[in-house]
């Protein structure tokens, strides 16, 4: 799968997450795409019981043709969605795991 397709697949997956409504508060999920640096984010923004909500739900970088999952706050796991979409596991790095633990994940080490 070419890197251009990687980007399209990733953007489609992240945009699907923005359609999932929050069960509480007035919170939306926004997708942020930086095509120049290959950075992709899902950010939660809004209010819940008078408190401001703003934070990263997902952060993925494409580095050397691989998905580096820097943050994954999804229930199922964004790596599962990527593999379901046809991205090979050896093209996904669980960067939020320590390097010495990555060999046990079934995904790319680096």
Residue pairs with C-beta under 8 A, 6 or more apart in sequence:
1 9
1 86
1 87
1 88
1 91
3 62
3 65
6 62
6 65
6 67
6 87
6 91
7 35
7 38
7 62
9 82
9 85
9 86
9 87
10 40
10 60
10 62
10 67
10 82
11 31
11 33
11 40
12 85
13 78
13 81
13 82
13 85
14 31
14 33
14 40
14 42
14 58
15 31
17 29
17 31
17 42
17 57
17 58
17 74
18 28
18 29
18 30
18 31
18 42
20 29
22 28
22 29
22 44
22 46
24 48
25 46
25 47
25 48
25 49
25 53
26 46
26 47
26 48
27 44
27 45
27 46
27 47
27 48
27 53
28 44
28 45
28 46
29 42
29 43
29 44
29 45
29 57
30 42
30 43
30 44
30 45
31 40
31 41
31 42
32 39
32 40
32 41
32 42
32 43
33 39
33 40
33 41
34 40
37 61
38 61
38 62
38 63
39 59
39 60
39 61
40 58
40 59
40 60
40 61
40 62
41 56
41 57
41 58
41 59
41 60
42 56
42 57
42 58
43 54
43 55
43 56
43 57
44 53
44 54
44 55
44 56
44 57
45 53
45 54
46 53
47 53
56 71
56 73
57 71
57 73
57 74
58 69
58 71
58 72
58 73
58 74
58 78
59 69
59 70
59 71
60 67
60 68
60 69
60 70
60 78
61 67
61 68
61 70
61 95
62 68
63 93
65 91
66 91
66 92
66 93
66 108
67 82
67 87
67 91
67 92
67 93
68 93
68 95
69 78
69 79
69 92
69 93
69 94
69 95
69 96
70 95
70 96
71 96
72 78
72 79
72 94
72 96
74 81
79 89
79 92
79 94
79 107
82 92
83 89
83 92
89 106
89 107
89 108
90 107
90 108
91 108
92 107
92 108
93 102
93 107
93 108
93 109
93 110
94 102
94 105
94 107
97 105
99 109
99 110
102 108
102 109
102 110
103 109
